[in-house]
Amino acid sequence: MLKIDQDKYDKAVGQLRLQLNGVFGCFRCYGLDVFVDGAIDECVNLAVQFSMRVRGKDTPIKMRSRPQGRPTG
């Protein structure tokens, strides 16, 4: 399995988080900002699991936690 050094890995994860923040930024305008950070964390976690799977590690691709309920709900 191909590995990169920790600094490059941390930089790549940081860049992914920044891009996801841009994607989810529109939800902050509607008062959903409390959910955006958790959604970004889950997306990063799923991306890490996916990258390990395609590199040959037999790991499940699943969420760490249950999604939060509706903010009005």
Secondary structure, 3 states (H helix, E strand, C coil): CCCCCHHHHHHHHHHHHHHHHHHHHHHHCCCCHHHHHHHHHHHHHHHHHHHHHHCCCCCCCCCCCCCCCCCCC
